[in-house]
């Protein structure tokens, strides 16, 4: 029985377990939809560890999209000394909240 996995979502690696919630870069999926993640890099559990090269063949992780949210605001401040140049901008990254439903 598999208890945890390492998956790649949008170029980033996440360690996931069943019923865990995490924020990933924004995905093109509607709220409530089930998505299938096939980039499984590692599977682990009581029966040992399977390491893929680069992915584990036949393995997939299922997740449910819970919502789309924005991250905290990051302030970008630029200044050049003695020139009177100042620019202040903010940025909020968009994320998708998912819940892992099945690892297999």
Buried (B, 14 or more C-beta within 10 A) or exposed (E): EBEBBBBBBEEEEBEBEBEBEBBBEBBEBEEEEEBEBEBBBBBBEEEEEBEBEEBBEEBBBBBBBBEBEEEEEEEEEEEEEEEEEEEEEEEEEEBBBBBBBBBE
